[in-house]
């Protein structure tokens, strides 16, 4: 149950980042560990948003393939695959945000 709630939170963050190209400052500080004075360029934030949207379609496709091939014994592996994918996407998103986070005054000319 907990991975599904975490997956929905990550989906919400990903959709927000794709649409707005940024995150609210409280979420940015809490999740990515960047201070309020740091900002990630909109293009990199949209990349992170795209990564965060991926786990639901990929895990749904994986479950569909398992069901279509009739391998019910692999259903347990689907949960492990989903959790691993969610963890990998989250860590990769945080790494990208930490790598490309710059002080706000450097990004003044890069706004979309």
Secondary structure as GFF3:
##gff-version 3
##sequence-region A 1 112
A	DSSP	alpha_helix	2	20	.	.	.	ID=ss1
A	DSSP	alpha_helix	25	32	.	.	.	ID=ss2
A	DSSP	beta_strand	38	39	.	.	.	ID=ss3
A	DSSP	alpha_helix	42	69	.	.	.	ID=ss4
A	DSSP	three_ten_helix	72	74	.	.	.	ID=ss5
A	DSSP	alpha_helix	75	100	.	.	.	ID=ss6
A	DSSP	beta_strand	102	103	.	.	.	ID=ss7
A	DSSP	three_ten_helix	104	106	.	.	.	ID=ss8
A	DSSP	three_ten_helix	108	110	.	.	.	ID=ss9
###
